[in-house]
Amino acid sequence: MLINDWMTREVITVEPDVSMMKVSKIMKEKHIRRLPVVDGGKRLLGIVTDRDIKEASPSKATTLDIHELYYLLSEIKVKDIMTVKPFTVTPNNTIEKASLLMMERRVGGLPVVDDQGTVVGIITESDIFKVLISITGAKYGGVQLALKLPNTPGSLKEVLEFLRSEKARIISILTSYGQQQEEGFRQVYVRIQDLEKEDLDALIEKLKDQFNLLYWVRENLHPVQ
């Protein structure tokens, strides 16, 4: 899945000489936590976050009066507090790459730039959550089946053929090789459309008999807009 299909395209940006006070106001009004800093040609220079603003703001215990405080905040510019050369991705990078980069670098969002370094979007944790909801089919509710299968050719095929023989309609299939997974095995998560209680109970019993069913969960979720 490419970042191009999930990134936010209408990115709010600021130039380096904008005051910290103005940036703080923009973030509060737009309910965002980070702003790419660009030059006049929209080329990326840095990024400023709400954490940068908090760290640069005077302590609540300051002895400055309100006028001195406002003057100080108006004098601090974005270029004084921004992170220069931030981590970036391109529209043709994958969502997986962005997720790993955010996790490893402990950042909540990444500017998306083209080959010229121009900001064309931004990808954030919220966008990653949207991807997760999409690929799992969670908004459709249904029943999630978690199975422990041998990591051998054909093991998943057997499960899918069994489900089809039982007239179960598959919504999504995910495979995990988690850190705690036993060597030689993998966990597979299959989401199917909900069934009548009697049919579901019968299906679960058959799954338990034929496969290593770790758990099953029936979920009735509200659709995500």
Backbone as numpy.savetxt, mean C-alpha at the origin, in Angstrom:
# Nx Ny Nz CAx CAy CAz Cx Cy Cz
1.92 -6.11 -11.51 1.07 -4.93 -11.51 1.97 -3.68 -11.51
1.71 -2.80 -12.45 2.57 -1.64 -12.61 2.10 -0.46 -11.77
3.06 0.31 -11.30 2.75 1.51 -10.53 1.89 2.47 -11.33
2.10 2.50 -12.63 1.35 3.39 -13.51 -0.16 3.24 -13.36
-0.60 2.03 -13.04 -2.04 1.76 -12.95 -2.63 2.09 -11.59
-1.79 2.40 -10.58 -2.29 2.58 -9.23 -1.86 3.90 -8.58
-0.92 4.57 -9.16 -0.40 5.79 -8.54 -1.42 6.92 -8.60
-1.26 7.89 -7.71 -2.04 9.12 -7.75 -1.37 10.06 -8.75
-2.11 10.49 -9.75 -1.52 11.28 -10.82 -1.56 12.78 -10.55
-2.61 13.25 -9.93 -2.74 14.68 -9.67 -2.01 15.00 -8.36
-0.71 15.16 -8.48 0.15 15.34 -7.30 0.27 16.82 -6.95
0.07 17.11 -5.67 0.31 18.46 -5.18 1.80 18.58 -4.90
2.43 19.59 -5.47 3.86 19.80 -5.28 4.11 21.22 -4.77
5.31 21.44 -4.27 5.71 22.78 -3.84 7.12 23.05 -4.34
7.46 24.33 -4.42 8.81 24.72 -4.81 9.65 24.98 -3.56
10.94 24.95 -3.67 11.82 24.97 -2.49 11.75 26.23 -1.64
11.32 27.37 -2.21 11.30 28.60 -1.45 9.97 28.87 -0.74
9.04 27.92 -0.84 7.77 28.05 -0.11 8.05 27.90 1.38
7.33 28.66 2.20 7.56 28.62 3.65 7.02 27.34 4.27
7.63 26.96 5.36 7.18 25.77 6.08 5.75 25.96 6.57
5.40 27.17 6.97 4.06 27.44 7.47 3.01 27.18 6.38
3.32 27.59 5.14 2.39 27.36 4.04 2.27 25.88 3.72
3.38 25.18 3.75 3.36 23.74 3.48 2.51 23.01 4.52
2.68 23.41 5.79 1.90 22.80 6.86 0.40 23.02 6.62
0.04 24.21 6.17 -1.36 24.52 5.89 -1.90 23.68 4.74
-1.09 23.50 3.69 -1.51 22.69 2.55 -1.77 21.25 2.98
-0.87 20.71 3.78 -1.02 19.32 4.22 -2.29 19.13 5.04
-2.58 20.08 5.92 -3.77 19.97 6.75 -5.04 20.09 5.92
-5.04 21.02 4.98 -6.23 21.24 4.15 -6.49 20.07 3.19
-5.43 19.50 2.66 -5.56 18.42 1.67 -5.50 17.03 2.29
-5.26 16.97 3.61 -5.19 15.69 4.32 -4.13 14.76 3.71
-2.94 15.33 3.51 -1.83 14.55 2.99 -0.64 14.67 3.94
0.31 13.75 3.81 1.42 13.69 4.76 2.78 13.97 4.12
2.80 14.14 2.80 4.08 14.38 2.13 3.85 15.17 0.85
4.85 15.98 0.49 4.77 16.78 -0.73 6.11 16.71 -1.47
6.10 16.33 -2.74 7.32 16.41 -3.54 7.71 17.88 -3.72
9.00 18.14 -3.66 9.51 19.49 -3.89 10.13 19.51 -5.28
9.69 20.46 -6.11 10.10 20.48 -7.51 10.61 21.85 -7.92
11.32 21.89 -9.05 11.73 23.17 -9.60 10.63 23.66 -10.55
10.91 24.72 -11.27 9.89 25.27 -12.16 9.45 24.35 -13.27
10.29 23.37 -13.60 9.95 22.41 -14.65 9.38 21.12 -14.12
9.01 21.13 -12.85 8.42 19.95 -12.18 9.42 18.80 -11.99
10.70 19.11 -12.10 11.70 18.07 -11.82 11.89 17.95 -10.31
12.01 16.73 -9.86 12.06 16.46 -8.43 13.37 16.94 -7.81
13.24 17.69 -6.72 14.40 18.16 -5.96 14.49 17.49 -4.59
13.33 17.13 -4.04 13.30 16.55 -2.70 11.88 16.22 -2.31
11.69 15.89 -1.05 10.36 15.62 -0.52 10.29 16.14 0.91
9.15 16.68 1.29 8.95 17.18 2.65 7.75 16.45 3.24
7.87 16.02 4.48 6.81 15.26 5.12 6.32 15.98 6.37
5.20 15.50 6.89 4.68 16.09 8.12 5.67 15.91 9.27
6.45 14.83 9.23 7.46 14.61 10.27 8.55 15.68 10.20
8.96 16.03 8.97 9.96 17.09 8.81 9.48 18.39 9.44
8.20 18.69 9.24 7.63 19.93 9.78 7.59 19.88 11.29
7.18 18.75 11.86 7.12 18.62 13.31 8.50 18.78 13.94
9.50 18.15 13.30 10.85 18.21 13.85 11.45 19.61 13.76
11.03 20.38 12.75 11.58 21.72 12.56 10.80 22.79 13.32
9.62 22.43 13.83 8.78 23.41 14.52 9.31 23.66 15.93
9.15 24.87 16.43 9.57 25.18 17.80 8.80 24.34 18.81
9.43 24.04 19.92 8.77 23.29 21.00 7.60 24.09 21.56
6.61 23.38 22.07 5.46 24.04 22.70 5.89 24.84 23.93
7.06 24.51 24.43 7.56 25.21 25.62 8.37 26.45 25.25
8.31 26.86 23.97 9.08 28.02 23.53 8.67 29.29 24.28
9.64 30.17 24.43 9.37 31.46 25.09 9.03 32.55 24.08
8.99 32.18 22.80 8.66 33.16 21.77 7.20 33.58 21.88
6.91 34.84 21.62 5.51 35.25 21.58 4.94 34.89 20.20
3.66 35.09 20.02 2.98 34.61 18.82 3.53 35.27 17.57
3.87 36.55 17.64 4.38 37.25 16.46 5.77 36.74 16.08
6.60 36.51 17.09 7.93 35.97 16.83 7.85 34.56 16.25
6.88 33.80 16.76 6.70 32.43 16.31 6.29 32.39 14.84
5.32 33.22 14.47 4.86 33.27 13.09 5.98 33.75 12.16
6.77 34.70 12.64 7.88 35.19 11.82 8.89 34.07 11.58
9.19 33.33 12.63 10.15 32.23 12.51 9.65 31.19 11.51
8.38 30.81 11.64 7.82 29.79 10.75 7.78 30.26 9.30
7.56 31.55 9.10 7.51 32.07 7.74 8.89 32.16 7.11
9.92 32.22 7.96 11.29 32.32 7.46 11.89 30.97 7.12
11.39 29.90 7.73 11.89 28.56 7.43 11.30 28.10 6.10
12.14 27.77 5.15 11.71 27.37 3.82 11.76 25.84 3.67
11.00 25.38 2.69 10.97 23.96 2.41 12.38 23.42 2.14
13.18 24.18 1.42 14.53 23.72 1.08 15.40 23.51 2.31
15.01 24.13 3.44 15.79 23.99 4.66 15.49 22.69 5.41
14.35 22.09 5.13 13.94 20.92 5.92 13.66 19.67 5.06
13.63 19.83 3.75 13.27 18.70 2.88 14.37 17.64 2.85
14.00 16.43 2.47 14.96 15.37 2.20 15.34 15.45 0.73
16.61 15.67 0.47 17.07 15.77 -0.91 17.36 14.37 -1.45
17.22 14.22 -2.75 17.44 12.94 -3.43 16.64 11.82 -2.75
15.33 11.97 -2.65 14.53 10.91 -2.01 14.47 9.66 -2.88
14.09 8.56 -2.28 13.88 7.33 -3.04 12.71 7.53 -3.98
12.85 7.04 -5.21 11.80 7.21 -6.21 11.57 5.90 -6.96
10.46 5.89 -7.69 10.15 4.79 -8.60 9.65 5.40 -9.91
9.54 4.57 -10.93 9.03 5.02 -12.22 7.67 4.37 -12.47
6.89 4.91 -13.40 5.57 4.32 -13.68 5.63 2.87 -14.11
6.76 2.45 -14.72 6.88 1.07 -15.21 7.49 0.12 -14.20
7.81 0.61 -13.01 8.20 -0.30 -11.93 6.94 -1.00 -11.41
7.14 -2.10 -10.71 6.00 -2.85 -10.20 5.58 -2.37 -8.80
4.35 -2.66 -8.47 3.84 -2.37 -7.12 4.67 -3.13 -6.09
5.10 -4.33 -6.43 5.90 -5.12 -5.51 7.21 -4.41 -5.16
7.86 -3.83 -6.18 9.10 -3.11 -5.94 8.87 -1.92 -5.02
7.79 -1.18 -5.28 7.47 -0.01 -4.44 7.21 -0.44 -3.00
6.49 -1.54 -2.83 6.17 -2.03 -1.48 7.43 -2.41 -0.72
8.32 -3.13 -1.38 9.57 -3.54 -0.74 10.42 -2.32 -0.38
10.48 -1.36 -1.29 11.28 -0.16 -1.05 10.73 0.63 0.13
9.41 0.77 0.19 8.80 1.50 1.31 9.04 0.78 2.63
8.95 -0.54 2.61 9.15 -1.31 3.84 10.61 -1.25 4.29
11.53 -1.43 3.36 12.96 -1.46 3.71 13.46 -0.08 4.14
12.95 0.97 3.50 13.42 2.32 3.81 12.53 3.02 4.84
11.47 2.35 5.25 10.56 2.87 6.27 10.00 4.24 5.88
9.46 4.29 4.67 8.80 5.51 4.20 7.38 5.15 3.80
6.49 6.12 3.89 5.08 5.86 3.62 4.64 6.21 2.22
5.57 6.72 1.40 5.20 7.08 0.04 6.44 7.38 -0.79
6.29 7.24 -2.11 7.41 7.45 -3.03 6.97 8.31 -4.21
7.74 9.35 -4.54 7.45 10.08 -5.77 7.66 9.18 -6.98
6.83 9.35 -7.99 6.97 8.61 -9.24 7.48 9.59 -10.29
8.60 9.27 -10.89 9.22 10.20 -11.85 9.43 9.51 -13.19
9.49 10.34 -14.25 9.78 9.80 -15.58 11.29 9.80 -15.81
11.70 9.51 -17.04 13.13 9.39 -17.35 13.88 10.71 -17.20
13.15 11.83 -17.23 13.77 13.14 -17.07 13.77 13.62 -15.62
13.23 12.80 -14.73 13.17 13.18 -13.33 11.99 14.07 -12.99
11.03 14.16 -13.92 9.84 14.96 -13.70 8.81 14.17 -12.90
8.21 14.81 -11.91 7.21 14.13 -11.09 5.93 13.91 -11.90
5.52 12.65 -12.02 4.32 12.30 -12.77 3.27 11.64 -11.87
3.62 11.40 -10.60 2.67 10.76 -9.70 3.30 10.53 -8.34
2.54 9.89 -7.49 3.05 9.48 -6.18 2.34 8.18 -5.80
3.06 7.27 -5.17 2.49 6.00 -4.70 2.67 5.95 -3.19
1.58 5.66 -2.47 1.62 5.68 -1.01 1.10 4.37 -0.43
1.18 4.27 0.90 0.66 3.09 1.58 -0.81 2.88 1.27
-1.57 3.95 1.16 -2.99 3.84 0.86 -3.22 3.18 -0.49
-2.37 3.50 -1.47 -2.49 2.88 -2.79 -2.16 1.39 -2.71
-1.19 1.04 -1.88 -0.83 -0.37 -1.71 -2.00 -1.14 -1.09
-2.71 -0.51 -0.14 -3.87 -1.16 0.46 -4.94 -1.41 -0.60
-5.10 -0.45 -1.53 -6.10 -0.62 -2.60 -5.73 -1.81 -3.48
-4.43 -1.96 -3.74 -3.97 -3.10 -4.54 -4.28 -4.40 -3.81
-4.01 -4.44 -2.51 -4.26 -5.64 -1.72 -5.74 -6.03 -1.77
-6.60 -5.04 -1.61 -8.04 -5.30 -1.66 -8.44 -5.84 -3.03
-7.83 -5.27 -4.07 -8.17 -5.68 -5.43 -7.75 -7.11 -5.73
-6.49 -7.46 -5.41 -6.00 -8.78 -5.80 -6.56 -9.90 -4.94
-7.01 -9.57 -3.73 -7.61 -10.60 -2.87 -9.10 -10.77 -3.14
-9.72 -9.78 -3.80 -11.16 -9.84 -4.01 -11.94 -9.63 -2.72
-11.30 -9.00 -1.73 -11.92 -8.87 -0.41 -13.24 -8.11 -0.44
-13.38 -7.16 -1.38 -14.61 -6.37 -1.39 -15.83 -7.20 -1.78
-15.60 -8.40 -2.31 -16.71 -9.26 -2.67 -17.13 -10.19 -1.52
-16.41 -10.10 -0.40 -16.76 -10.95 0.73 -16.46 -12.40 0.42
-17.45 -13.25 0.59 -17.28 -14.66 0.28 -16.61 -15.42 1.40
-15.93 -16.51 1.04 -15.29 -17.40 2.00 -13.82 -17.55 1.63
-12.94 -17.31 2.60 -11.51 -17.51 2.37 -11.09 -18.85 2.94
-10.42 -19.64 2.10 -9.90 -20.94 2.50 -8.38 -20.87 2.53
-7.79 -21.28 3.63 -6.33 -21.28 3.75 -5.86 -22.73 3.83
-4.97 -23.10 2.93 -4.49 -24.48 2.88 -2.97 -24.53 2.91
-2.46 -25.56 3.52 -1.02 -25.83 3.52 -0.78 -26.94 2.50
-0.02 -26.60 1.44 0.18 -27.55 0.36 1.66 -27.84 0.17
1.99 -29.05 -0.28 3.39 -29.35 -0.62 3.83 -28.44 -1.76
5.05 -27.99 -1.70 5.58 -27.13 -2.75 6.08 -28.00 -3.91
5.12 -28.70 -4.52 5.43 -29.60 -5.62 4.49 -29.30 -6.78
4.90 -29.61 -8.00 4.05 -29.36 -9.16 2.72 -30.10 -9.04
1.63 -29.41 -9.33 0.33 -30.05 -9.36 -0.46 -30.00 -8.08
0.18 -29.59 -6.96 -0.55 -29.61 -5.68 -1.70 -28.61 -5.67
-1.49 -27.43 -6.24 -2.56 -26.43 -6.30 -3.62 -26.84 -7.31
-3.21 -27.45 -8.39 -4.16 -27.89 -9.42 -5.19 -28.85 -8.84
-4.75 -29.73 -7.95 -5.67 -30.68 -7.33 -6.76 -29.96 -6.54
-6.35 -28.92 -5.80 -7.32 -28.16 -5.01 -8.32 -27.46 -5.91
-7.82 -26.82 -6.95 -8.70 -26.07 -7.84 -9.67 -27.00 -8.58
-9.18 -28.14 -9.00 -10.06 -29.10 -9.67 -11.13 -29.62 -8.72
-10.74 -29.83 -7.45 -11.72 -30.26 -6.46 -12.80 -29.20 -6.26
-12.38 -27.95 -6.13 -13.35 -26.86 -5.91 -14.30 -26.72 -7.09
-13.77 -26.84 -8.28 -14.63 -26.76 -9.47 -15.62 -27.92 -9.51
-15.16 -29.09 -9.10 -16.06 -30.25 -9.09 -17.19 -30.07 -8.08
-16.93 -29.24 -7.06 -17.94 -28.97 -6.05 -18.75 -27.71 -6.38
-18.58 -27.20 -7.60 -19.32 -26.02 -8.08 -19.00 -24.76 -7.29
-17.82 -24.71 -6.68 -17.40 -23.50 -5.97 -16.85 -22.50 -6.99
-17.30 -21.25 -6.88 -16.87 -20.21 -7.82 -15.71 -19.42 -7.20
-14.56 -19.50 -7.84 -13.34 -18.91 -7.29 -13.26 -17.42 -7.60
-12.95 -16.62 -6.57 -12.78 -15.18 -6.72 -11.31 -14.82 -6.87
-10.45 -15.39 -6.02 -9.02 -15.08 -6.09 -8.20 -16.22 -5.52
-6.93 -16.24 -5.93 -5.98 -17.25 -5.46 -4.66 -16.56 -5.14
-4.14 -16.76 -3.94 -2.85 -16.19 -3.54 -1.99 -17.28 -2.92
-0.69 -17.21 -3.20 0.26 -18.16 -2.63 1.27 -17.40 -1.79
1.61 -17.94 -0.63 2.56 -17.29 0.27 3.69 -18.23 0.64
4.91 -17.68 0.56 6.08 -18.38 1.06 6.59 -17.58 2.25
5.81 -17.54 3.31 6.10 -16.71 4.46 7.36 -17.13 5.20
7.85 -16.23 6.04 9.08 -16.48 6.79 8.93 -17.68 7.73
7.73 -17.90 8.22 7.51 -18.98 9.18 7.05 -20.26 8.50
7.00 -20.25 7.16 6.49 -21.41 6.45 7.45 -22.59 6.55
6.91 -23.78 6.78 7.72 -24.99 6.86 8.35 -25.29 5.51
9.60 -25.66 5.54 10.32 -25.94 4.29 9.63 -27.06 3.53
9.48 -26.85 2.23 8.84 -27.85 1.39 7.34 -27.66 1.27
6.81 -26.63 1.93 5.38 -26.36 1.88 5.13 -24.88 1.58
3.93 -24.59 1.21 3.49 -23.21 1.00 2.05 -23.08 1.46
1.65 -21.87 1.72 0.27 -21.61 2.08 -0.45 -21.00 0.89
-1.64 -21.49 0.63 -2.46 -21.00 -0.47 -3.78 -20.50 0.08
-4.17 -19.31 -0.38 -5.41 -18.70 0.08 -6.35 -18.57 -1.12
-7.46 -19.26 -1.04 -8.44 -19.26 -2.12 -9.72 -18.62 -1.59
-10.18 -17.60 -2.28 -11.46 -16.97 -1.92 -12.53 -17.43 -2.90
-13.62 -17.94 -2.38 -14.73 -18.39 -3.21 -15.99 -17.62 -2.86
-16.92 -17.61 -3.78 -18.20 -16.97 -3.49 -18.92 -17.75 -2.40
-19.71 -17.02 -1.62 -20.39 -17.64 -0.48 -21.36 -18.72 -0.95
-21.58 -19.67 -0.06 -22.50 -20.77 -0.33 -23.55 -20.84 0.77
-24.62 -21.54 0.50 -25.59 -21.81 1.54 -24.91 -22.60 2.66
-25.39 -22.42 3.89 -24.71 -23.00 5.04 -24.49 -24.51 4.89
-25.50 -25.23 4.46 -25.37 -26.69 4.34 -24.32 -27.05 3.30
-24.33 -26.34 2.16 -23.36 -26.63 1.10 -21.95 -26.29 1.56
-21.81 -25.17 2.27 -20.49 -24.76 2.75 -19.97 -25.75 3.79
-20.83 -26.15 4.70 -20.41 -27.13 5.73 -19.92 -28.42 5.09
-20.64 -28.86 4.06 -20.25 -30.10 3.37 -18.91 -29.92 2.65
-18.73 -28.76 2.02 -17.48 -28.48 1.32 -16.30 -28.46 2.29
-16.48 -27.82 3.42 -15.41 -27.72 4.42 -15.00 -29.11 4.90
-15.97 -29.96 5.16 -15.66 -31.32 5.64 -14.87 -32.10 4.59
-15.24 -31.94 3.33 -14.52 -32.65 2.26 -13.09 -32.12 2.13
-12.94 -30.80 2.27 -11.60 -30.20 2.20 -10.72 -30.72 3.33
-11.29 -30.82 4.52 -10.53 -31.33 5.66 -10.09 -32.77 5.43
-10.93 -33.55 4.76 -10.60 -34.95 4.52 -9.49 -35.11 3.48
-9.50 -34.25 2.46 -8.61 -34.45 1.33 -7.35 -33.57 1.35
-7.40 -32.46 2.07 -6.28 -31.51 2.06 -5.98 -31.03 3.48
-4.90 -30.31 3.62 -4.54 -29.74 4.91 -5.14 -28.34 5.00
-6.38 -28.27 5.44 -7.10 -27.00 5.57 -6.72 -26.35 6.89
-6.04 -25.21 6.81 -5.59 -24.53 8.02 -6.74 -23.79 8.71
-7.55 -23.11 7.92 -8.72 -22.41 8.46 -9.61 -21.96 7.31
-10.81 -21.58 7.65 -11.69 -20.95 6.68 -12.44 -19.82 7.38
-12.72 -18.78 6.63 -13.39 -17.60 7.19 -14.45 -17.13 6.22
-15.66 -16.97 6.75 -16.73 -16.37 5.93 -16.76 -14.89 6.24
-16.66 -14.06 5.21 -16.60 -12.62 5.40 -17.72 -11.92 4.63
-18.39 -11.04 5.35 -19.43 -10.21 4.74 -18.97 -8.77 4.86
-18.26 -8.30 3.85 -17.65 -6.98 3.90 -18.45 -5.98 3.09
-18.36 -4.72 3.50 -18.99 -3.66 2.73 -18.16 -3.40 1.49
-18.80 -3.18 0.35 -18.04 -2.90 -0.88 -17.19 -1.64 -0.71
-16.00 -1.68 -1.28 -15.10 -0.52 -1.24 -15.30 0.29 -2.49
-15.56 1.58 -2.35 -15.78 2.43 -3.50 -14.45 2.84 -4.11
